[in-house]
């Protein structure tokens, strides 16, 4: 029950189900605008039946 870093934990989970840890690292400054655009698209199109992203 010792603390563990998030990605160490995720690596253990992924290995446990037979997947490799992703090797691509995308900076948060790139992903945050993408996430905001997806959220905006959902807010605009959600009422027309768009599934939750």
JOTATA-V937273 format. One record per residue. PHI is phi in whole degrees, 0 to 359 (* if undefined). OMEGA is omega in degrees with one decimal (NA if undefined). D_CENTER is the distance of its C-alpha to the mean C-alpha in whole Angstrom. Layout:
BEGIN
phi omega d_center
PHI OMEGA D_CENTER
PHI OMEGA D_CENTER
END
This chain:
BEGIN
phi omega d_center
* 176.6 25
276 177.2 25
299 179.2 22
221 178.7 19
292 -175.3 16
305 -175.2 13
289 173.2 12
295 178.0 16
297 -179.7 15
297 178.2 12
298 177.8 14
297 178.7 17
296 -179.1 15
298 178.2 14
296 -179.9 18
295 179.6 19
258 172.9 18
92 178.1 19
253 174.6 16
267 176.4 16
292 178.3 13
303 -178.7 12
262 -179.5 14
272 176.6 13
245 179.3 12
251 -178.3 11
296 179.7 12
299 -179.3 11
294 175.7 14
273 -174.3 13
284 -178.0 10
299 176.3 11
298 177.5 14
297 179.4 11
297 178.5 9
294 177.4 13
294 177.5 14
296 178.5 12
296 178.2 13
297 178.5 17
299 178.9 17
295 179.4 16
297 -179.2 19
282 -173.3 21
255 -178.4 21
300 -178.8 20
288 178.5 24
261 174.5 24
103 177.6 22
294 179.5 19
288 179.5 16
296 -178.5 14
291 NA 11
END
